[in-house]
Amino acid sequence: MLMEKVFRSEDLSPADRFDCWRELVGQTHAPLELRSDYRADFRASQRVLDLGAVSVWPTTFQPVCFRRTPRLIRQSDPEGLHISLPLSGALRAVRGEEEAVYGPDSLCVIDTSRPVDVYGGDDASLHTGVGLEVPKALLPVPRNQVDQAARLRLSAQDGFGSLLAQLLTQLARDTDSYQPTDGPRLGTVVVDLLSALIAHALDSDNSLPPETHRQTLFLRVRAFVQGHLHDPQLTPPAIAAVHHISTSYLHRLFQEHGLTVSGWIRRQRLEHARRDLVDPALRGTAIHVIASRWGFPRAADFSRAFRNAYGIPPKDYRRHGSASAGSSGHSLPVGGTRA
């Protein structure tokens, strides 16, 4: 799994909880003044995931006010952007005379170089969200446009915002499928997505370098494929047409990541089918129905592809269960099956 630091308030005495969490938030983000009516017995938890120069931190806390003041900015400014994705509860950000409220459908952007008051939590309920810290120097977007982005309401429901929100949510939920060395790679993906989101929001896509355009297009294609794995007509020409690119360019996008289009589609279909085969809730579902659900209309084709990938027929895999099959070394190649 990824490298991470974990904080849980219950591991400390009530008298130390608030101050320790305030210090951790200051180290993760930037020095802040924190106020809370619950500081006498503060409840909070936080995981800081190391993605190289970027960090992601799922967190839960009782109602609190974060203040980034001019004095604190003069004392220390990491010159970063903080992006908050609320998962439960809302955030209220006050920037001078301007005030905005952010819920699970939006991303709140905070510039460490600008004063702001952020109120999180509602009454006595816990606020849950995911924070993202990105140095502004990593963003291939003109600095004046980065400054403008901190005043925008960025949607988490569509486009690049949805892709970024999905990635942050997935990382918050589970990092077991990654190795520590994957951290910087994921950090690069996060920076590319955030750059594209800012540029799109400011209607300035031309400010992005070509490699960022390719990366974000690749992510959009992957997201499209994941949502259409059930379609047996999901072919490279069809995917290219939807994204208004040539089939040859689509193949080049995947080749840059050591993959083939057809091979990656087959890998994703087989992985989803494999999980369904050992899902207790689907124990009564016929294997050919599961196969068809994931884009294998012919049972014989599915059985052959599954055995080639995992070294065991699907009916035997289902019988033995995920524990024995998953530990036997039968897994798809990291780079995807070649077509």
N, C-alpha and C positions, 0 to 999 in steps of 0.2 A: 504494500500500500504506500501512499504518499507520505512524506515526512510531515508530521503535524505536532503541534503543541496543544495540550488540553488543559482548560481551566474549568473547575467546578466549585461553586461557592460552598457546597456542603463539605468540601474537604478542609475548610478553614473554620476558625471560630467566628461567630457572628460579628465580633468587634473588628475583625480584620478583612471581612469579605469585600466591602465597598471599596476601600482604599487599594486593595490588591487588584481588583478588577479595573479600577480607574487607571492604575499604573500599566496594566496590560494593554488596555485600549490605547493609551498614550504611546506605547511602544509600537503597537500594530499600525496605528493610523498617524497621529500627530498629537502633541501635547494639548490637552483639553481641560476645561473646568467642567466638573460633573456635579449635578445636584439631583437629589432624589429624596422623596418623603419616606423611602423605605431603607435608607442607608443603615439603620440600626441593626437590621437583620436582612441584608440584601441577598437576593437570589439571582444568580446568573450562571450561564455556562457558555463556553466559547472554545472552538477549535480553530487553530490557525494552520492552514494548509500551505506548505512551501512550494511555490511554483517558480522558483528562481527569483527574479527581480519582482515578481508579482506574488501577491498573497490573497487567499480567499479565506474568509472566516465566518462560518456558520455560528450564529449566536442566539441566545435567548436571555432576556433580562426583564426585570421589573421596571415600571415607569421611571424614566430618568431624562434629564435635560443635558445635552452635550453643548458646550460653548467653546467656540474657537474665536478668541478675542484678538484685537490688534496687538496687544502686548505679547500674547503667546506667539503670534506670527512673527513679530520682530525677534523674539528669542530663538525660535526654531521653526524652520519651514522646510519640510522634506520635498516640497514642490511636487505633490502628487494629486491624483484624482481618486476620490473614494466614491464608489458606486454601491448603493444600498438597494437590495431587492427585498421588500417586506413580504413575508410569507403569511403571517397572521398579525393583525393589528396594523396601525398606520404610523407613518412618520410625518411630522410637521416641521418644515424648515422655514426659518425666518432669516431673510437676508436684507438688512436695512428696513425699508418700508414694504418690501415684498414678502409675501407669505404663500406657501404652497403645501398641499397635503398629498402624500404619496401612499398608495395602497399596493396590493399584490399585482395590480395591472400595470404598474409603472416602476421606473428606475429613478432613484434620487441620486443626483450627482453633486458631490461636494468638492470644492477646490480648497486645498489646504492653505492657499495663499490669500483667501478671502474670509472675512469674519462671517460667522453663521451661528445661529442657535438651532439645534435640532431636538425636537421633543419626541421621544419614543415611548410606546406603551399607553394603555388606556385604563384609567382607574387602577384597580389592583391586578389586572390581568397581565400575563407575561407577553412580551413582544418577541416574536421570532422572525429572523431574517438572515440574509447572507450578505456579507460585506465583501467588497473587492477593492484592493489597493493597487494602483498602477502609477508608476512614475511618469510624469508628463513628458519627460525626455524620450520615453519609448514610443510615444504616439507619433506616427508619421503624418501629423496634421499641423498646419500652421498654429502657432501659439495663440494668436488672437481668436482663432476658431475654437480652440480648446477652452479658452476663457468663456466664450459665448455658450458652450455646451453646458456649463454649470448652471445656466439659467433656464435650461430647457426641461420640459417634461418629456422623458423618453419612454415610449411605450414598451411594455414587456410582453405584449400579446401578438405582435406581428413583426415580420421582417427580421432585421438583424437583432432587434431587441428581444424578440422571442427566442432566437437561437442562443443569445447570450444568457438569457434567463434560464433556458433549459439546461445549458452547460453548468451554470452555477448551482442550480437545484440538484442536478445529478451528482456533482462533486460533494455537495453537502450531505447527500443521502448515502453515498457509498464510494469509497476510494480503493476497495479491495482489488479491483481489476487492474490497478496501475502499479508500476514499480516506482521507487523513489527517483530513478533517472528520468521518468516520464514528466516530472514536475516542470522543468524548463520548457519542454515541448508543449505542454498544456498552457503554460504562461504565454507562449508565442501565439497560440490559437486565441486565447482570451484577448490579447492586445490587438490582434487583427480584427476580431469581431467588434471590439469597442471602437476601434478607429473607423471601421466601416459604418457603424451605428452613428457616430458623431458626424461623419461626413454626409451621410444620408439625411440626417436630421437638419443639417445646415444647407442641404441641397448643394453640396460642393464635392461630389464624387471625384472630380478631376484633380483634387488635391492629394489623392491617395496614390502611392506608387503602384506599378503594375503587379508586383508580387502580392500585395494586399488584396487587390481585386481578384487575383486567381485564388487566393486562399479562401476568401469569403464566398466566391462562386462554388468552390469545391465543397464547402460546408453546406451551402444551400442545396447542392445536388444530393449530398448524402442525406440531408433531412428529407428531401423529396422521396428518395428511394426508400427510406425507412417507413414512410407513410404509405407506400404503394407496393410493399413486398407481396401482398396478396394477389396482385395483378399478374397473371401469367404473360401478359403482353408488355411487361416492363423490360424493354430492350434498350440498348444504347441509342439507336436512332430516335426512339420515342422520348427518351430522357433529354437528348440533345435538342429536340424540337421544342419541348416545353420551356427550356432555358435559353432558346434563341441562339444556340451555338452550333457549330458543325460537329458531326460525330467524331471526326479526327481530333478536334480540339478537346472534346470530352475525354477521349482516350489519353491524350497528353496530360490532362489534369490528374488523372489517376496514376499514370506512369510516374509523375513527379513524386508521388507518395509510395512508389514501389508496388502498386496495385494494378489490376485490370478491372474494368467495369463489370464484366460478366462474372468474374471470379469473386469480386466483393459482394455483388448481389447474392450469389449462391451461398457465400459464407453467412451472410446475415439471415437468409431464409433458413438455412440449416440450424443456426444457433437458436432462432426463435422456435423452430420445430422441436429441437432437442429439449428446450426448457418446458415446452408444453407436454412432452412425453412423460416427464417425471413430476408434473404438477398434479398434486392429489385431487384438485378440483376438476381435473380433466381426465381422471382415471377411466371414466365410462365412455369417453370419446374415441371413436375408432381411429386407428393410425392413418388411414387414407383420408379421413376428414381433416385431421391436423395437417397432413401434407398439402392438401388442396388449399387450406386456409393460408398457407405460406408460399403459394405460387408453384406447387408441384401437382398439377392436375392428374398426372399418371403415377399410380402407386409404385410401379416397377422402377420408374425413373428416380423417385424419391428414395426407395430402398437402396438402389445402387449408389446414389450420391451420398447418402448417409453412411453407408458402410465404407466407402472410399475415404470419407472425411474422418470418421471416428473409429474405424476398424472393427465395428460391431453392427449387426443388423438392428434396425429401429425397434423391432419387437423384443429383442434380447436386452437392449438398452433400457427399455421401459420396465422390463421384468426385474432387472438387477437394481434399478433405481439410480438416482444421481450420485449417491455417495461412492459406490463402487466404480461406476463408469467414469465419474469425474476424476477419480484418483488414479485411474489406470493409465493415464498419459495420453488418452485419445482426445486430441483437441485439434482444432484447425490451425494451420500455420499462421504466425503472427501477421505476415504480409497479405494474407488472403489467398484463396485458391486461384491459381492461374487459369485463364481461359485460353 
